Amino acid sequence: MIHLEDFDYELPPDRIARHPVERRDQSRLLVVERATGAFQHCRFREIGDFLRVGDLLVLNDSRVIPARLYARRHPGGGRVEVFLVNEIEPLVWRALVRPGKKIRKGERLVVEPVAAECGAGILPVENHGQDAHATRLECEVVGYAGKGERIVRFETRAEDWNRLLQAFGHTPLPPYILKARKLADEPPDDTADDRERYQTVYATAPGSVAAPTAGLHFTEQLIATLEQGGVEFARVTLHVGPGTFQPLTGEHLAAGQLHEEQYSLDTGQVEKINRARREGRRVIPVGTTSVRVLESACNSEGRLVAQSGTTRLLITSGFPFRFADAMITNFHLPRSSLLLLICAFAGRETILRAYREAIEQDYRFYSYGDAMLIL
């Protein structure tokens, strides 16, 4: 039986990274050898020293959307947060709404544009004769969808939606970053820099409301250098949902399932990964999201199958990993499904000892923090 208290640890608040390092690959890298339990300390840009010719790194190419909207109840109401979860049909979204209890079906919300310091400047100051819907964003609550969730319909033209979302939406930074910034007397909201840095350099498929953070350390130059050294890359897509911010509960453990997330793999990438496995080359997922895609799309014969679907896979101790010979990951929250996953891969004692080592050595934790390579 799994006890969440066995996956707890104490983290000094100042170890939570409030901002990214100046250059992505300057982040630190803790290398953990499963066979020996040994640790090595280096910088992420040196990760090639631990890779081999023929290694295949699997990237999650999902792109973070500006999913956090701030609105006012119309007419003359209070402020409301609308956190987009997934698109049901064009302009209709399932969303987390706060304060949820006060927001009823039929209410209209007027979304506030993003301030300049958060990366705005996308919309013109004046309408200049354009359709008013091109520079204004409103929505109506049209239904209920679970605890704290509503179905909202945006009142604009479909062709204007992506541009308006960029202009009105905030980068959906995790709550712990916003809280840490506030405690440090910094502006607690997202900035223009977050628009770029809370995104991998290879992100192409919009849909995530949280970044696949293990990939944040890669630069285009580092990827090119690794490729020149004989390392290969494959891409999968998993759109990270807001459940990644929610604590793991006993109900999750009892059901053996997490929140639902959408994923996809195309034929070309599947063939590349299956070929590496047949040839005995190492497959190294970049991040827990890539691990969950690979294990969700694996058939009974141990081969990946090109597909699109949803996964609720919860990986815990004893899981038979089929497509992870090593793993790149960040440092995760206590009692989280992500921490359980890497403990299942490398052993709970080894991982918690590595976390203690990282805390003693002043590593930076969580989304904007440092990385681990588990060999």
C-alpha positions as CSV (number, residue, x, y, z in Angstrom):
1,M,0.0,0.0,0.0
2,I,1.2,3.5,-0.9
3,H,1.3,6.1,1.9
4,L,1.7,9.7,0.6
5,E,3.6,10.7,3.8
6,D,6.4,8.4,2.6
7,F,6.9,10.9,-0.3
8,D,7.2,14.0,1.7
9,Y,10.2,16.2,2.3
10,E,10.9,19.7,3.8
11,L,11.9,22.4,1.3
12,P,13.0,25.8,2.5
13,P,10.7,28.4,0.8
14,D,13.7,30.3,-0.7
15,R,14.6,27.2,-2.8
16,I,11.5,27.6,-5.0
17,A,12.7,29.2,-8.2
18,R,10.7,32.4,-8.8
19,H,12.3,33.1,-12.2
20,P,14.3,31.2,-14.7
21,V,18.1,31.4,-14.9
22,E,19.5,33.9,-17.5
23,R,20.3,31.3,-20.1
24,R,18.3,28.0,-20.2
25,D,21.2,25.6,-20.2
26,Q,22.9,27.4,-17.3
27,S,20.6,25.6,-14.9
28,R,22.3,23.0,-12.7
29,L,22.0,19.3,-13.4
30,L,22.2,16.6,-10.7
31,V,23.1,13.3,-12.3
32,V,21.8,10.2,-10.4
33,E,23.2,6.7,-11.1
34,R,20.6,4.2,-10.1
35,A,23.0,1.2,-10.1
36,T,25.4,2.8,-7.6
37,G,23.4,5.6,-6.0
38,A,26.2,8.0,-6.9
39,F,25.6,11.7,-7.6
40,Q,27.4,14.1,-9.9
41,H,26.9,17.9,-10.1
42,C,27.2,19.8,-13.3
43,R,25.4,22.3,-15.6
44,F,22.7,21.3,-18.0
45,R,24.8,22.3,-21.0
46,E,27.1,19.5,-20.0
47,I,24.4,16.8,-20.4
48,G,26.1,15.5,-23.6
49,D,28.9,14.1,-21.4
50,F,26.5,11.5,-20.1
51,L,24.8,10.6,-23.4
52,R,25.9,8.1,-26.0
53,V,25.9,8.0,-29.7
54,G,22.5,6.6,-30.7
55,D,20.6,7.7,-27.6
56,L,17.1,8.8,-28.4
57,L,15.6,11.7,-26.4
58,V,11.8,12.0,-26.4
59,L,10.5,15.5,-26.2
60,N,7.0,16.7,-25.4
61,D,6.3,19.4,-28.0
62,S,3.1,20.7,-26.4
63,R,2.9,24.5,-26.3
64,V,1.5,26.4,-23.3
65,I,-1.5,28.6,-24.0
66,P,-2.2,31.8,-22.1
67,A,-4.9,30.0,-20.2
68,R,-5.5,32.4,-17.2
69,L,-8.0,35.1,-17.9
70,Y,-9.2,37.8,-15.5
71,A,-12.7,39.2,-16.0
72,R,-15.4,41.3,-14.5
73,R,-19.0,40.2,-13.9
74,H,-21.3,42.3,-16.1
75,P,-22.7,44.7,-15.3
76,G,-20.5,46.2,-12.6
77,G,-19.6,43.0,-10.8
78,G,-16.4,41.8,-9.0
79,R,-13.3,40.3,-10.5
80,V,-13.3,36.6,-11.6
81,E,-10.5,34.3,-12.7
82,V,-11.3,32.1,-15.6
83,F,-8.7,29.3,-16.1
84,L,-9.2,27.5,-19.4
85,V,-9.0,23.7,-19.2
86,N,-9.8,22.4,-22.7
87,E,-11.7,23.5,-25.8
88,I,-15.0,21.5,-26.3
89,E,-15.8,23.1,-29.6
90,P,-14.7,26.4,-31.3
91,L,-15.1,29.2,-28.8
92,V,-16.6,27.0,-26.1
93,W,-14.3,26.0,-23.2
94,R,-14.4,24.0,-20.0
95,A,-12.8,26.3,-17.4
96,L,-12.1,26.6,-13.7
97,V,-13.8,29.7,-12.4
98,R,-13.1,31.4,-9.1
99,P,-15.0,32.3,-7.1
100,G,-17.0,29.4,-8.5
101,K,-19.9,29.4,-6.2
102,K,-21.0,32.9,-7.2
103,I,-20.9,32.4,-10.9
104,R,-24.2,31.1,-12.3
105,K,-25.3,29.9,-15.6
106,G,-26.3,32.8,-17.9
107,E,-23.8,35.2,-16.4
108,R,-21.7,37.4,-18.7
109,L,-18.1,38.1,-18.1
110,V,-16.0,40.9,-19.6
111,V,-12.3,39.8,-19.9
112,E,-9.7,42.4,-18.9
113,P,-6.8,42.9,-21.3
114,V,-3.3,42.0,-20.2
115,A,-1.1,44.9,-18.9
116,A,1.9,45.9,-20.9
117,E,4.4,44.4,-18.3
118,C,2.8,41.0,-18.9
119,G,3.5,41.1,-22.6
120,A,0.6,42.9,-24.1
121,G,0.7,45.4,-26.9
122,I,-0.8,42.9,-29.3
123,L,-4.1,44.7,-29.7
124,P,-4.4,48.2,-31.2
125,V,-5.2,51.0,-28.7
126,E,-8.1,52.1,-30.9
127,N,-10.5,50.2,-33.0
128,H,-9.7,52.0,-36.2
129,G,-13.0,51.0,-37.8
130,Q,-12.6,47.3,-37.2
131,D,-15.4,45.0,-35.9
132,A,-15.7,45.7,-32.2
133,H,-15.3,41.9,-31.6
134,A,-11.7,42.1,-32.8
135,T,-10.6,44.2,-29.8
136,R,-13.0,43.1,-27.1
137,L,-13.5,39.7,-25.4
138,E,-16.6,38.7,-23.5
139,C,-18.0,35.3,-22.6
140,E,-21.2,33.8,-21.2
141,V,-21.4,30.9,-18.7
142,V,-23.5,28.3,-20.5
143,G,-23.2,25.3,-18.2
144,Y,-21.6,23.4,-15.3
145,A,-18.9,20.9,-15.6
146,G,-17.8,19.6,-12.2
147,K,-16.5,21.2,-9.0
148,G,-15.6,24.8,-9.6
149,E,-15.8,24.3,-13.4
150,R,-18.1,26.0,-15.9
151,I,-18.7,25.8,-19.6
152,V,-18.1,29.3,-21.1
153,R,-18.8,30.5,-24.7
154,F,-16.6,33.4,-26.0
155,E,-18.4,35.9,-28.1
156,T,-16.1,36.7,-30.9
157,R,-15.3,35.5,-34.4
158,A,-13.4,32.2,-34.6
159,E,-10.8,33.8,-36.9
160,D,-10.0,36.3,-34.1
161,W,-9.8,33.8,-31.2
162,N,-6.0,33.0,-31.2
163,R,-5.0,36.7,-31.4
164,L,-7.5,37.7,-28.7
165,L,-6.3,34.9,-26.4
166,Q,-2.8,36.1,-26.7
167,A,-3.9,39.7,-25.9
168,F,-6.2,38.8,-23.0
169,G,-4.7,35.7,-21.5
170,H,-2.0,35.4,-18.9
171,T,0.8,32.9,-18.8
172,P,-0.6,30.2,-16.4
173,L,2.3,30.1,-13.9
174,P,1.9,27.5,-11.1
175,P,0.4,28.8,-7.9
176,Y,3.6,28.2,-6.0
177,I,5.6,30.6,-8.2
178,L,3.0,33.3,-7.9
179,K,3.0,32.8,-4.1
180,A,6.8,32.9,-3.9
181,R,6.9,36.1,-5.8
182,K,4.4,37.7,-3.6
183,L,6.3,36.6,-0.5
184,A,9.4,38.2,-2.0
185,D,7.6,41.5,-2.4
186,E,7.7,41.1,-6.2
187,P,4.7,41.7,-8.5
188,P,3.0,38.3,-8.2
189,D,1.6,38.0,-11.7
190,D,3.2,36.9,-14.9
191,T,5.6,39.0,-16.9
192,A,6.6,39.5,-20.6
193,D,9.6,37.3,-19.9
194,D,7.4,34.5,-18.7
195,R,5.7,34.4,-22.1
196,E,8.9,33.2,-23.6
197,R,10.6,31.3,-20.8
198,Y,7.6,29.3,-19.6
199,Q,7.7,27.5,-22.9
200,T,10.2,25.1,-24.4
201,V,12.1,26.2,-27.5
202,Y,10.6,23.3,-29.5
203,A,7.0,23.8,-28.5
204,T,4.7,23.6,-31.5
205,A,1.3,22.1,-30.5
206,P,-0.8,24.5,-28.5
207,G,-2.8,23.0,-25.7
208,S,-1.0,22.9,-22.3
209,V,-1.9,25.0,-19.3
210,A,1.4,24.1,-17.6
211,A,4.8,23.7,-19.2
212,P,6.5,20.3,-19.6
213,T,9.3,21.8,-17.5
214,A,12.1,19.2,-18.0
215,G,12.4,20.6,-21.5
216,L,12.8,24.2,-20.4
217,H,16.6,23.7,-20.1
218,F,17.2,23.0,-23.7
219,T,18.4,25.7,-26.2
220,E,18.3,25.3,-29.9
221,Q,22.1,25.4,-29.9
222,L,22.3,22.6,-27.3
223,I,19.9,20.4,-29.3
224,A,22.0,21.0,-32.5
225,T,25.2,20.2,-30.6
226,L,23.8,16.9,-29.3
227,E,22.5,16.0,-32.7
228,Q,26.0,16.6,-34.2
229,G,27.3,14.2,-31.5
230,G,25.0,11.4,-32.6
231,V,22.1,11.9,-30.2
232,E,18.6,11.6,-31.8
233,F,15.4,13.3,-30.9
234,A,11.7,12.2,-31.3
235,R,8.6,14.2,-30.4
236,V,5.3,13.3,-28.8
237,T,2.5,15.5,-27.5
238,L,0.8,15.5,-24.2
239,H,-1.2,18.6,-23.2
240,V,-0.6,19.2,-19.5
241,G,-3.9,19.9,-17.7
242,P,-4.6,21.9,-14.5
243,G,-4.7,18.7,-12.5
244,T,-0.9,18.8,-12.4
245,F,-1.2,21.7,-9.9
246,Q,-3.6,19.7,-7.7
247,P,-2.4,17.5,-4.8
248,L,-2.5,13.8,-5.2
249,T,-5.2,12.3,-3.0
250,G,-6.1,8.9,-1.6
251,E,-8.9,8.8,-4.1
252,H,-6.3,8.9,-6.9
253,L,-4.4,6.1,-5.3
254,A,-7.5,4.0,-4.8
255,A,-8.6,4.4,-8.4
256,G,-5.1,4.1,-9.8
257,Q,-5.8,7.1,-12.1
258,L,-5.0,10.8,-12.5
259,H,-6.8,13.6,-14.1
260,E,-7.4,13.1,-17.9
261,E,-4.9,14.6,-20.4
262,Q,-4.8,14.5,-24.2
263,Y,-1.9,13.0,-26.0
264,S,-0.9,12.1,-29.6
265,L,1.9,10.3,-31.5
266,D,2.3,10.3,-35.2
267,T,3.6,7.4,-37.3
268,G,7.0,8.8,-38.1
269,Q,7.9,9.5,-34.5
270,V,6.6,6.1,-33.4
271,E,8.7,4.3,-36.0
272,K,11.8,6.3,-34.8
273,I,11.2,5.2,-31.2
274,N,10.4,1.6,-32.0
275,R,13.5,1.4,-34.1
276,A,15.7,2.6,-31.3
277,R,14.2,0.0,-29.0
278,R,14.7,-2.8,-31.6
279,E,18.3,-1.7,-32.0
280,G,19.0,-1.7,-28.3
281,R,19.6,2.0,-28.1
282,R,18.6,4.0,-25.0
283,V,15.3,5.7,-25.0
284,I,15.4,8.7,-22.7
285,P,12.1,10.6,-22.1
286,V,12.5,14.3,-21.3
287,G,10.0,14.8,-18.5
288,T,7.3,12.8,-16.8
289,T,4.8,13.8,-19.5
290,S,6.9,12.1,-22.2
291,V,7.1,9.0,-20.0
292,R,3.3,8.9,-19.6
293,V,2.7,9.3,-23.3
294,L,5.1,6.4,-24.2
295,E,3.6,4.1,-21.5
296,S,0.0,5.0,-22.5
297,A,0.6,4.3,-26.2
298,C,2.4,1.0,-25.8
299,N,0.5,-2.2,-26.8
300,S,0.5,-5.6,-25.2
301,E,3.5,-6.6,-27.3
302,G,5.6,-3.7,-26.0
303,R,5.5,-1.6,-29.1
304,L,4.3,1.9,-29.6
305,V,1.3,2.5,-31.8
306,A,0.6,5.8,-33.5
307,Q,-2.6,7.2,-32.0
308,S,-4.4,10.1,-30.3
309,G,-6.3,9.7,-27.1
310,T,-6.5,10.5,-23.4
311,T,-4.6,9.1,-20.5
312,R,-5.1,9.0,-16.8
313,L,-2.1,6.8,-16.1
314,L,-0.7,7.0,-12.6
315,I,2.7,5.4,-12.3
316,T,3.8,4.2,-8.8
317,S,6.1,1.6,-7.3
318,G,6.4,-1.6,-9.2
319,F,5.4,-0.2,-12.6
320,P,7.1,-2.0,-15.5
321,F,8.7,0.8,-17.5
322,R,9.0,-0.2,-21.2
323,F,10.2,2.9,-22.8
324,A,12.6,4.6,-20.3
325,D,16.2,3.6,-20.0
326,A,17.1,6.9,-18.4
327,M,15.1,10.0,-17.7
328,I,15.5,13.8,-17.6
329,T,13.3,15.5,-15.0
330,N,12.9,18.5,-12.7
331,F,12.5,18.5,-8.9
332,H,8.9,17.9,-8.0
333,L,6.5,18.8,-5.2
334,P,6.2,16.5,-2.2
335,R,3.4,13.9,-2.4
336,S,2.9,14.7,-6.1
337,S,2.2,12.1,-8.8
338,L,5.4,13.3,-10.5
339,L,7.5,12.5,-7.5
340,L,5.9,9.1,-7.2
341,L,6.7,8.4,-10.9
342,I,10.4,9.1,-10.6
343,C,10.6,7.2,-7.3
344,A,9.0,4.2,-9.2
345,F,11.8,4.6,-11.8
346,A,14.8,5.1,-9.5
347,G,13.7,3.9,-6.0
348,R,12.2,6.1,-3.3
349,E,15.2,6.1,-1.0
350,T,17.6,7.0,-3.9
351,I,15.4,9.9,-5.0
352,L,14.7,11.3,-1.6
353,R,18.4,11.1,-0.8
354,A,19.0,13.0,-4.1
355,Y,16.5,15.6,-3.1
356,R,18.3,16.1,0.3
357,E,21.6,16.4,-1.6
358,A,20.0,19.0,-3.9
359,I,18.7,21.0,-1.0
360,E,22.1,21.0,0.8
361,Q,23.8,22.1,-2.4
362,D,21.4,25.0,-3.0
363,Y,19.6,23.7,-6.1
364,R,16.6,25.5,-7.3
365,F,13.3,23.6,-7.2
366,Y,10.1,23.2,-9.3
367,S,9.1,24.6,-12.7
368,Y,11.8,27.2,-13.1
369,G,14.3,25.2,-11.1
370,D,17.2,22.9,-11.9
371,A,17.2,19.4,-13.4
372,M,18.0,15.8,-12.8
373,L,19.4,13.2,-15.2
374,I,18.6,9.7,-13.8
375,L,20.7,7.0,-15.4
